[in-house]
Amino acid sequence: MYSKPRESKEEIIRDNEMHFIEGHNASSDGPLKYMSRERIDEVHEEIDRRMTELSDSGLSRREILFEDAKIGVPLQDDAFFQLLRQSRTAREMLILPNEAFTADRVIEKGLRQDLGADPSQSMNKADYRSLDPEDPF
């Protein structure tokens, strides 16, 4: 019967640090908070260039993502896409903690516009009717 050799307490702690504390450093770009200001500016410049090209193409999100011809609003009229194209702060706020800040990721979020679950759908449904419909008080 095969049994794994016991690790020392220090090895277990180091293994935990490698996998759970330093795990965000696995990306070559890394999360936004660990990037230098120069690298962040380079990513913003690439986003500016690529989003301007997409906006000037006259295509809609659906045409780019799903190849549905002539369906959807052109990107130059899409308010969310234009907000990301024009605002560096909005781009940085869009990226989740420990998520890599890359041009591909920002453009993908701008095209898909899938920002997560709608919090209003997960709230409890409240029925604010009185117990007796005849007596409102």
FIRO-632254 format. One record per atom (N, C-alpha, C): atom name; residue in one letter; x, y, z. Coordinates in nm, 3 decimals. Example, Ala and Ser with C-alpha at 12.3 -4.5 7.8 and 13.67 -1.06 7.14 Angstrom:
<pts>
  site  code        x        y        z
     N     A    1.319   -0.569    0.780
    CA     A    1.230   -0.450    0.780
     C     A    1.320   -0.330    0.780
     N     S    1.285   -0.225    0.708
    CA     S    1.367   -0.106    0.714
     C     S    1.290    0.003    0.787
</pts>
This chain:
<pts>
  site  code        x        y        z
     N     M    0.084   -0.117    0.000
    CA     M    0.000    0.000    0.000
     C     M    0.089    0.124    0.000
     N     Y    0.059    0.218   -0.091
    CA     Y    0.139    0.339   -0.105
     C     Y    0.090    0.446   -0.010
     N     S    0.179    0.506    0.063
    CA     S    0.142    0.617    0.150
     C     S    0.237    0.733    0.123
     N     K    0.181    0.850    0.119
    CA     K    0.259    0.970    0.093
     C     K    0.340    1.005    0.218
     N     P    0.467    1.042    0.203
    CA     P    0.545    1.080    0.322
     C     P    0.485    1.205    0.386
     N     R    0.493    1.206    0.515
    CA     R    0.438    1.321    0.590
     C     R    0.523    1.445    0.563
     N     E    0.456    1.557    0.545
    CA     E    0.525    1.682    0.526
     C     E    0.540    1.751    0.660
     N     S    0.643    1.830    0.672
    CA     S    0.659    1.905    0.796
     C     S    0.559    2.020    0.799
     N     K    0.540    2.078    0.915
    CA     K    0.446    2.188    0.931
     C     K    0.487    2.306    0.843
     N     E    0.617    2.332    0.833
    CA     E    0.666    2.443    0.751
     C     E    0.636    2.421    0.603
     N     E    0.651    2.295    0.557
    CA     E    0.620    2.265    0.417
     C     E    0.471    2.282    0.388
     N     I    0.388    2.243    0.480
    CA     I    0.242    2.260    0.463
     C     I    0.207    2.407    0.457
     N     I    0.265    2.487    0.545
    CA     I    0.238    2.632    0.545
     C     I    0.286    2.695    0.414
     N     R    0.405    2.657    0.370
    CA     R    0.459    2.712    0.245
     C     R    0.373    2.671    0.125
     N     D    0.326    2.546    0.125
    CA     D    0.239    2.500    0.018
     C     D    0.109    2.580    0.017
     N     N    0.055    2.608    0.133
    CA     N   -0.067    2.688    0.144
     C     N   -0.042    2.829    0.091
     N     E    0.071    2.889    0.125
    CA     E    0.103    3.023    0.075
     C     E    0.117    3.024   -0.076
     N     M    0.182    2.923   -0.131
    CA     M    0.201    2.917   -0.276
     C     M    0.068    2.908   -0.350
     N     H   -0.027    2.829   -0.298
    CA     H   -0.150    2.806   -0.371
     C     H   -0.259    2.908   -0.344
     N     F   -0.264    2.962   -0.224
    CA     F   -0.377    3.048   -0.191
     C     F   -0.339    3.195   -0.175
     N     I   -0.220    3.224   -0.134
    CA     I   -0.182    3.364   -0.114
     C     I   -0.112    3.419   -0.236
     N     E   -0.023    3.340   -0.297
    CA     E    0.051    3.387   -0.413
     C     E   -0.011    3.342   -0.544
     N     G   -0.127    3.280   -0.540
    CA     G   -0.190    3.226   -0.660
     C     G   -0.224    3.332   -0.763
     N     H   -0.253    3.454   -0.719
    CA     H   -0.289    3.559   -0.814
     C     H   -0.170    3.601   -0.899
     N     N   -0.049    3.570   -0.858
    CA     N    0.069    3.608   -0.935
     C     N    0.098    3.513   -1.050
     N     A    0.012    3.413   -1.070
    CA     A    0.035    3.315   -1.175
     C     A    0.022    3.376   -1.314
     N     S   -0.058    3.481   -1.327
    CA     S   -0.075    3.547   -1.456
     C     S    0.049    3.628   -1.490
     N     S    0.080    3.637   -1.618
    CA     S    0.197    3.717   -1.658
     C     S    0.170    3.865   -1.638
     N     D    0.045    3.907   -1.651
    CA     D    0.012    4.047   -1.628
     C     D   -0.022    4.071   -1.482
     N     G   -0.100    3.982   -1.426
    CA     G   -0.136    3.993   -1.285
     C     G   -0.250    4.088   -1.262
     N     P   -0.296    4.090   -1.139
    CA     P   -0.405    4.180   -1.105
     C     P   -0.362    4.326   -1.115
     N     L   -0.461    4.411   -1.126
    CA     L   -0.437    4.554   -1.144
     C     L   -0.354    4.612   -1.030
     N     K   -0.378    4.568   -0.907
    CA     K   -0.310    4.629   -0.793
     C     K   -0.160    4.599   -0.789
     N     Y   -0.115    4.498   -0.864
    CA     Y    0.027    4.465   -0.864
     C     Y    0.098    4.512   -0.990
     N     M    0.028    4.581   -1.079
    CA     M    0.090    4.627   -1.202
     C     M    0.151    4.766   -1.182
     N     S    0.258    4.793   -1.254
    CA     S    0.318    4.926   -1.247
     C     S    0.229    5.024   -1.325
     N     R    0.244    5.152   -1.293
    CA     R    0.165    5.255   -1.361
     C     R    0.197    5.256   -1.511
     N     E    0.321    5.231   -1.547
    CA     E    0.359    5.229   -1.688
     C     E    0.289    5.116   -1.762
     N     R    0.284    4.998   -1.700
    CA     R    0.218    4.883   -1.763
     C     R    0.068    4.908   -1.776
     N     I    0.008    4.969   -1.675
    CA     I   -0.135    5.002   -1.681
     C     I   -0.162    5.099   -1.796
     N     D   -0.074    5.199   -1.812
    CA     D   -0.090    5.294   -1.922
     C     D   -0.075    5.226   -2.058
     N     E    0.017    5.130   -2.069
    CA     E    0.033    5.055   -2.195
     C     E   -0.095    4.978   -2.228
     N     V   -0.155    4.915   -2.127
    CA     V   -0.279    4.840   -2.149
     C     V   -0.390    4.935   -2.192
     N     H   -0.399    5.053   -2.128
    CA     H   -0.501    5.152   -2.166
     C     H   -0.482    5.199   -2.309
     N     E   -0.359    5.220   -2.350
    CA     E   -0.334    5.264   -2.487
     C     E   -0.376    5.157   -2.587
     N     E   -0.348    5.031   -2.556
    CA     E   -0.391    4.922   -2.644
     C     E   -0.543    4.913   -2.649
     N     I   -0.608    4.931   -2.535
    CA     I   -0.755    4.930   -2.531
     C     I   -0.810    5.044   -2.615
     N     D   -0.752    5.165   -2.600
    CA     D   -0.797    5.280   -2.680
     C     D   -0.791    5.249   -2.829
     N     R   -0.678    5.196   -2.872
    CA     R   -0.658    5.168   -3.014
     C     R   -0.758    5.064   -3.064
     N     R   -0.770    4.953   -2.992
    CA     R   -0.855    4.843   -3.038
     C     R   -1.004    4.878   -3.029
     N     M   -1.045    4.950   -2.925
    CA     M   -1.187    4.986   -2.914
     C     M   -1.226    5.090   -3.019
     N     T   -1.134    5.178   -3.053
    CA     T   -1.162    5.275   -3.160
     C     T   -1.178    5.203   -3.293
     N     E   -1.092    5.105   -3.320
    CA     E   -1.106    5.026   -3.443
     C     E   -1.241    4.955   -3.448
     N     L   -1.282    4.894   -3.336
    CA     L   -1.411    4.825   -3.333
     C     L   -1.527    4.923   -3.351
     N     S   -1.518    5.038   -3.286
    CA     S   -1.625    5.136   -3.296
     C     S   -1.637    5.192   -3.438
     N     D   -1.523    5.213   -3.501
    CA     D   -1.522    5.268   -3.638
     C     D   -1.563    5.164   -3.743
     N     S   -1.566    5.037   -3.706
    CA     S   -1.601    4.932   -3.803
     C     S   -1.748    4.936   -3.841
     N     G   -1.834    4.995   -3.757
    CA     G   -1.976    5.002   -3.787
     C     G   -2.052    4.875   -3.751
     N     L   -1.986    4.780   -3.689
    CA     L   -2.050    4.653   -3.652
     C     L   -2.118    4.665   -3.516
     N     S   -2.211    4.573   -3.492
    CA     S   -2.276    4.567   -3.361
     C     S   -2.211    4.457   -3.278
     N     R   -2.246    4.453   -3.151
    CA     R   -2.193    4.348   -3.062
     C     R   -2.230    4.209   -3.113
     N     R   -2.355    4.193   -3.155
    CA     R   -2.402    4.062   -3.202
     C     R   -2.330    4.019   -3.329
     N     E   -2.300    4.114   -3.416
    CA     E   -2.227    4.080   -3.539
     C     E   -2.085    4.033   -3.508
     N     I   -2.023    4.093   -3.407
    CA     I   -1.887    4.054   -3.370
     C     I   -1.887    3.922   -3.294
     N     L   -1.976    3.909   -3.197
    CA     L   -1.974    3.790   -3.110
     C     L   -2.035    3.667   -3.176
     N     F   -2.147    3.685   -3.244
    CA     F   -2.224    3.570   -3.294
     C     F   -2.235    3.564   -3.445
     N     E   -2.176    3.661   -3.514
    CA     E   -2.181    3.669   -3.659
     C     E   -2.324    3.675   -3.713
     N     D   -2.413    3.742   -3.638
    CA     D   -2.550    3.767   -3.684
     C     D   -2.548    3.896   -3.766
     N     A   -2.571    3.884   -3.894
    CA     A   -2.561    4.000   -3.982
     C     A   -2.674    4.100   -3.958
     N     K   -2.636    4.226   -3.950
    CA     K   -2.729    4.339   -3.941
     C     K   -2.826    4.328   -3.824
     N     I   -2.779    4.274   -3.711
    CA     I   -2.864    4.267   -3.592
     C     I   -2.794    4.343   -3.480
     N     G   -2.870    4.428   -3.411
    CA     G   -2.815    4.498   -3.296
     C     G   -2.779    4.642   -3.325
     N     V   -2.740    4.709   -3.218
    CA     V   -2.703    4.850   -3.224
     C     V   -2.555    4.860   -3.260
     N     P   -2.518    4.946   -3.354
    CA     P   -2.376    4.962   -3.385
     C     P   -2.298    5.007   -3.261
     N     L   -2.173    4.968   -3.254
    CA     L   -2.092    4.999   -3.136
     C     L   -2.075    5.148   -3.113
     N     Q   -2.077    5.228   -3.219
    CA     Q   -2.063    5.373   -3.197
     C     Q   -2.186    5.432   -3.129
     N     D   -2.299    5.358   -3.127
    CA     D   -2.420    5.404   -3.058
     C     D   -2.446    5.327   -2.928
     N     D   -2.362    5.233   -2.895
    CA     D   -2.377    5.151   -2.774
     C     D   -2.320    5.228   -2.655
     N     A   -2.406    5.269   -2.563
    CA     A   -2.365    5.355   -2.452
     C     A   -2.260    5.289   -2.361
     N     F   -2.279    5.163   -2.328
    CA     F   -2.186    5.094   -2.237
     C     F   -2.048    5.079   -2.302
     N     F   -2.045    5.039   -2.427
    CA     F   -1.918    5.024   -2.498
     C     F   -1.845    5.158   -2.508
     N     Q   -1.920    5.265   -2.537
    CA     Q   -1.858    5.397   -2.549
     C     Q   -1.808    5.448   -2.414
     N     L   -1.879    5.414   -2.306
    CA     L   -1.830    5.452   -2.173
     C     L   -1.694    5.387   -2.146
     N     L   -1.682    5.258   -2.177
    CA     L   -1.554    5.190   -2.157
     C     L   -1.446    5.244   -2.250
     N     R   -1.486    5.283   -2.369
    CA     R   -1.389    5.334   -2.466
     C     R   -1.333    5.469   -2.420
     N     Q   -1.416    5.550   -2.355
    CA     Q   -1.376    5.686   -2.320
     C     Q   -1.324    5.702   -2.177
     N     S   -1.357    5.610   -2.087
    CA     S   -1.323    5.629   -1.946
     C     S   -1.226    5.523   -1.895
     N     R   -1.106    5.565   -1.861
    CA     R   -1.009    5.473   -1.805
     C     R   -1.051    5.427   -1.666
     N     T   -1.113    5.514   -1.590
    CA     T   -1.159    5.478   -1.456
     C     T   -1.265    5.368   -1.463
     N     A   -1.357    5.379   -1.559
    CA     A   -1.460    5.276   -1.573
     C     A   -1.398    5.141   -1.608
     N     R   -1.294    5.141   -1.690
    CA     R   -1.226    5.016   -1.726
     C     R   -1.165    4.951   -1.603
     N     E   -1.098    5.032   -1.522
    CA     E   -1.032    4.978   -1.403
     C     E   -1.133    4.929   -1.300
     N     M   -1.247    4.996   -1.290
    CA     M   -1.349    4.953   -1.195
     C     M   -1.421    4.826   -1.242
     N     L   -1.420    4.802   -1.370
    CA     L   -1.488    4.685   -1.427
     C     L   -1.416    4.555   -1.393
     N     I   -1.286    4.562   -1.374
    CA     I   -1.206    4.443   -1.346
     C     I   -1.220    4.404   -1.200
     N     L   -1.252    4.277   -1.177
    CA     L   -1.269    4.226   -1.041
     C     L   -1.135    4.212   -0.970
     N     P   -1.135    4.208   -0.836
    CA     P   -1.009    4.187   -0.764
     C     P   -0.945    4.055   -0.806
     N     N   -0.814    4.057   -0.817
    CA     N   -0.731    3.941   -0.857
     C     N   -0.760    3.892   -0.998
     N     E   -0.826    3.972   -1.079
    CA     E   -0.848    3.938   -1.220
     C     E   -0.744    4.013   -1.303
     N     A   -0.688    3.949   -1.402
    CA     A   -0.584    4.011   -1.483
     C     A   -0.641    4.129   -1.562
     N     F   -0.570    4.240   -1.560
    CA     F   -0.610    4.361   -1.633
     C     F   -0.541    4.359   -1.768
     N     T   -0.613    4.310   -1.868
    CA     T   -0.559    4.303   -2.004
     C     T   -0.659    4.367   -2.100
     N     A   -0.610    4.404   -2.216
    CA     A   -0.697    4.462   -2.318
     C     A   -0.803    4.362   -2.362
     N     D   -0.764    4.237   -2.378
    CA     D   -0.860    4.134   -2.419
     C     D   -0.975    4.123   -2.320
     N     R   -0.943    4.124   -2.191
    CA     R   -1.047    4.107   -2.088
     C     R   -1.143    4.226   -2.086
     N     V   -1.091    4.348   -2.096
    CA     V   -1.176    4.467   -2.094
     C     V   -1.265    4.471   -2.218
     N     I   -1.209    4.441   -2.334
    CA     I   -1.288    4.444   -2.458
     C     I   -1.393    4.334   -2.456
     N     E   -1.358    4.217   -2.404
    CA     E   -1.456    4.109   -2.392
     C     E   -1.573    4.150   -2.304
     N     K   -1.544    4.214   -2.191
    CA     K   -1.652    4.259   -2.103
     C     K   -1.734    4.369   -2.170
     N     G   -1.667    4.455   -2.248
    CA     G   -1.739    4.560   -2.319
     C     G   -1.831    4.506   -2.427
     N     L   -1.790    4.397   -2.491
    CA     L   -1.873    4.336   -2.596
     C     L   -1.984    4.248   -2.537
     N     R   -1.949    4.167   -2.440
    CA     R   -2.049    4.076   -2.381
     C     R   -2.145    4.148   -2.288
     N     Q   -2.096    4.251   -2.220
    CA     Q   -2.174    4.329   -2.125
     C     Q   -2.240    4.238   -2.021
     N     D   -2.168    4.136   -1.982
    CA     D   -2.215    4.043   -1.880
     C     D   -2.139    4.075   -1.753
     N     L   -2.200    4.152   -1.667
    CA     L   -2.131    4.201   -1.548
     C     L   -2.164    4.121   -1.424
     N     G   -2.226    4.007   -1.438
    CA     G   -2.258    3.924   -1.321
     C     G   -2.408    3.917   -1.298
     N     A   -2.442    3.854   -1.189
    CA     A   -2.583    3.834   -1.157
     C     A   -2.648    3.966   -1.121
     N     D   -2.773    3.980   -1.159
    CA     D   -2.850    4.098   -1.123
     C     D   -2.891    4.086   -0.977
     N     P   -2.845    4.178   -0.891
    CA     P   -2.876    4.164   -0.749
     C     P   -3.026    4.173   -0.719
     N     S   -3.103    4.238   -0.804
    CA     S   -3.246    4.248   -0.779
     C     S   -3.315    4.112   -0.793
     N     Q   -3.257    4.021   -0.874
    CA     Q   -3.316    3.889   -0.892
     C     Q   -3.289    3.799   -0.772
     N     S   -3.184    3.827   -0.696
    CA     S   -3.150    3.741   -0.584
     C     S   -3.209    3.789   -0.452
     N     M   -3.275    3.904   -0.454
    CA     M   -3.337    3.955   -0.331
     C     M   -3.467    3.882   -0.304
     N     N   -3.506    3.881   -0.178
    CA     N   -3.633    3.819   -0.141
     C     N   -3.749    3.895   -0.204
     N     K   -3.848    3.822   -0.247
    CA     K   -3.967    3.886   -0.302
     C     K   -4.054    3.931   -0.185
     N     A   -4.085    4.059   -0.181
    CA     A   -4.167    4.113   -0.072
     C     A   -4.307    4.139   -0.125
     N     D   -4.404    4.097   -0.048
    CA     D   -4.543    4.121   -0.082
     C     D   -4.598    4.216    0.024
     N     Y   -4.615    4.342   -0.013
    CA     Y   -4.651    4.444    0.084
     C     Y   -4.801    4.470    0.091
     N     R   -4.882    4.366    0.080
    CA     R   -5.025    4.383    0.095
     C     R   -5.063    4.366    0.241
     N     S   -5.171    4.433    0.282
    CA     S   -5.217    4.415    0.420
     C     S   -5.288    4.281    0.432
     N     L   -5.304    4.235    0.555
    CA     L   -5.366    4.104    0.577
     C     L   -5.512    4.103    0.533
     N     D   -5.581    4.213    0.560
    CA     D   -5.721    4.221    0.522
     C     D   -5.735    4.321    0.407
     N     P   -5.769    4.274    0.285
    CA     P   -5.778    4.367    0.172
     C     P   -5.885    4.473    0.188
     N     E   -5.986    4.448    0.270
    CA     E   -6.093    4.545    0.291
     C     E   -6.051    4.655    0.386
     N     D   -5.960    4.626    0.478
    CA     D   -5.917    4.722    0.578
     C     D   -5.769    4.756    0.555
     N     P   -5.740    4.872    0.494
    CA     P   -5.603    4.906    0.462
     C     P   -5.518    4.941    0.585
     N     F   -5.582    4.960    0.704
    CA     F   -5.502    4.997    0.823
     C     F   -5.494    4.886    0.917
</pts>
